[in-house]
């Protein structure tokens, strides 16, 4: 891309960002949000998290993992169990890594 096109793209992206972020502040009164949309927005962060984590757990290099000897699966199972037991995010990460690292570094999974 040429330099003017890069600047044009940056200005265009900045304008789009300002308009979309400021859209709700432009109106004089709050915009009505239907109940069904409000319910969907409650689960949007969870859906985004699953969309990011699931491919990392179930796939490697674009292919589904076909062997049980992958360090990610036991780590996810133990981390999930810990989360449901304690409900702590930091502990979940620490427990998952404590299971995955020895399997990956020690056993070469």
KEKE-3310 file (N, C-alpha, C; in steps of 0.2 Angstrom, whole numbers, plus 5000, padded with zeros to 4 digits):
npx = (5004:5002:5008:4999:4987:4988:4986:4974:4966:4969:4963:4950:4946:4947:4937:4926:4927:4925:4912:4904:4907:4903:4890:4879:4879:4875:4862:4848:4840:4840:4842:4829:4831:4827:4820:4825:4837:4844:4845:4853:4865:4870:4876:4886:4900:4904:4902:4911:4923:4923:4923:4936:4944:4940:4945:4959:4960:4954:4960:4974:4986:4976:4969:4959:4962:4967:4972:4973:4984:4987:4993:4984:4971:4969:4973:4963:4952:4955:4957:4944:4937:4942:4938:4924:4924:4930:4928:4937:4946:4961:4966:4961:4968:4981:4981:4977:4989:4998:4996:4997:5010:5020:5016:5018:5031:5038:5033:5033:5021)
npy = (4994:5011:5026:5037:5030:5022:5032:5036:5025:5024:5036:5034:5022:5028:5037:5028:5022:5032:5036:5024:5021:5033:5033:5030:5041:5051:5053:5062:5056:5040:5026:5014:4997:4982:4968:4955:4958:4963:4952:4944:4952:4950:4937:4939:4941:4929:4921:4926:4923:4909:4907:4911:4903:4889:4885:4884:4874:4863:4861:4860:4868:4871:4859:4846:4840:4823:4814:4808:4811:4825:4839:4850:4845:4838:4849:4858:4851:4850:4863:4868:4860:4866:4879:4878:4873:4883:4896:4906:4916:4918:4907:4897:4899:4897:4883:4876:4879:4873:4860:4858:4862:4853:4841:4845:4849:4839:4826:4828:4830)
npz = (5000:4997:5004:5005:5005:5016:5026:5023:5026:5040:5044:5040:5048:5061:5060:5059:5071:5080:5077:5079:5093:5099:5095:5104:5113:5106:5105:5112:5122:5131:5121:5117:5121:5116:5125:5122:5115:5126:5134:5125:5125:5138:5137:5128:5131:5136:5125:5116:5123:5123:5109:5107:5115:5112:5099:5102:5111:5105:5093:5082:5073:5063:5062:5069:5085:5087:5096:5113:5120:5123:5130:5133:5135:5148:5156:5154:5158:5172:5176:5173:5183:5194:5193:5195:5208:5216:5210:5205:5195:5193:5200:5193:5181:5185:5190:5179:5171:5179:5177:5163:5160:5166:5159:5146:5145:5153:5149:5135:5128)
capx = (5000:5006:5008:4992:4981:4988:4984:4967:4963:4969:4958:4943:4945:4946:4930:4921:4927:4921:4904:4901:4908:4899:4883:4874:4880:4873:4854:4846:4837:4842:4838:4826:4834:4822:4822:4828:4844:4847:4847:4859:4871:4873:4880:4891:4907:4905:4902:4917:4928:4922:4926:4944:4948:4939:4950:4965:4959:4952:4963:4981:4988:4970:4966:4956:4966:4964:4975:4971:4990:4989:4993:4979:4964:4969:4974:4957:4948:4957:4956:4937:4935:4944:4934:4918:4925:4932:4925:4942:4950:4968:4967:4960:4974:4987:4980:4978:4996:5002:4995:4999:5017:5023:5014:5021:5039:5041:5032:5033:5014)
capy = (5000:5017:5030:5040:5025:5020:5037:5036:5019:5026:5041:5030:5018:5032:5040:5023:5020:5037:5035:5018:5022:5039:5033:5030:5047:5057:5054:5066:5052:5034:5022:5008:4991:4976:4963:4949:4960:4964:4945:4942:4955:4947:4931:4940:4940:4922:4918:4928:4919:4902:4908:4912:4897:4883:4882:4883:4868:4857:4861:4862:4870:4870:4852:4844:4835:4816:4810:4810:4813:4832:4842:4855:4843:4837:4855:4861:4848:4851:4870:4869:4858:4870:4885:4876:4872:4889:4902:4911:4916:4917:4900:4893:4899:4894:4876:4874:4879:4868:4853:4858:4863:4846:4836:4847:4849:4833:4820:4830:4830)
capz = (5000:4997:5011:5006:5006:5023:5030:5022:5030:5047:5046:5039:5054:5066:5060:5060:5078:5084:5076:5083:5100:5101:5093:5110:5116:5101:5106:5118:5127:5130:5115:5119:5119:5117:5130:5119:5114:5132:5136:5121:5127:5144:5136:5123:5133:5137:5118:5114:5126:5120:5102:5107:5118:5110:5094:5105:5115:5101:5086:5082:5066:5059:5062:5075:5089:5087:5101:5119:5123:5122:5137:5134:5137:5155:5159:5153:5163:5179:5177:5174:5189:5199:5193:5198:5215:5219:5206:5205:5188:5194:5202:5187:5176:5189:5191:5172:5169:5183:5174:5157:5159:5167:5154:5139:5146:5156:5144:5128:5125)
cpx = (5004:5004:5001:4986:4982:4985:4976:4963:4963:4963:4951:4941:4944:4939:4925:4921:4924:4914:4901:4902:4903:4892:4878:4874:4877:4866:4853:4843:4840:4838:4835:4829:4829:4825:4826:4836:4847:4850:4853:4865:4874:4877:4885:4898:4908:4906:4909:4923:4928:4925:4933:4947:4946:4944:4957:4965:4958:4956:4971:4983:4982:4967:4964:4961:4963:4967:4973:4978:4992:4988:4987:4972:4964:4970:4967:4952:4949:4955:4948:4934:4936:4940:4927:4918:4926:4930:4931:4946:4957:4970:4966:4966:4980:4987:4981:4985:5000:5001:4998:5007:5021:5022:5018:5029:5042:5040:5032:5026:5013)
cpy = (5006:5021:5034:5036:5022:5025:5037:5031:5021:5031:5038:5026:5022:5035:5034:5022:5026:5037:5030:5018:5028:5038:5033:5036:5053:5058:5058:5062:5045:5030:5016:5002:4985:4971:4957:4951:4961:4957:4943:4945:4953:4941:4933:4939:4933:4919:4920:4924:4912:4902:4908:4906:4891:4880:4881:4876:4862:4856:4863:4863:4869:4864:4850:4839:4828:4812:4813:4813:4821:4836:4847:4852:4841:4844:4859:4858:4849:4859:4871:4866:4863:4877:4884:4875:4879:4896:4907:4910:4915:4910:4896:4893:4896:4886:4873:4874:4874:4861:4853:4858:4856:4841:4838:4846:4842:4827:4822:4830:4836)
cpz = (5000:5003:5011:5007:5013:5027:5029:5026:5037:5048:5045:5045:5060:5066:5061:5068:5082:5083:5079:5090:5103:5099:5099:5114:5112:5103:5112:5124:5126:5125:5118:5117:5121:5122:5128:5117:5120:5135:5132:5123:5133:5143:5131:5125:5134:5130:5115:5117:5124:5113:5102:5110:5115:5104:5097:5109:5110:5095:5087:5075:5061:5058:5069:5079:5089:5092:5108:5123:5121:5128:5138:5137:5145:5159:5159:5158:5170:5181:5177:5180:5195:5199:5196:5205:5218:5216:5206:5198:5189:5196:5197:5182:5179:5189:5184:5169:5173:5181:5167:5156:5160:5161:5147:5140:5148:5151:5137:5124:5121)
residu = (UNK:UNK:UNK:UNK:UNK:UNK:UNK:UNK:UNK:UNK:UNK:UNK:UNK:UNK:UNK:UNK:UNK:UNK:UNK:UNK:UNK:UNK:UNK:UNK:UNK:UNK:UNK:UNK:UNK:UNK:UNK:UNK:UNK:UNK:UNK:UNK:UNK:UNK:UNK:UNK:UNK:UNK:UNK:UNK:UNK:UNK:UNK:UNK:UNK:UNK:UNK:UNK:UNK:UNK:UNK:UNK:UNK:UNK:UNK:UNK:UNK:UNK:UNK:UNK:UNK:UNK:UNK:UNK:UNK:UNK:UNK:UNK:UNK:UNK:UNK:UNK:UNK:UNK:UNK:UNK:UNK:UNK:UNK:UNK:UNK:UNK:UNK:UNK:UNK:UNK:UNK:UNK:UNK:UNK:UNK:UNK:UNK:UNK:UNK:UNK:UNK:UNK:UNK:UNK:UNK:UNK:UNK:UNK:UNK)
# end
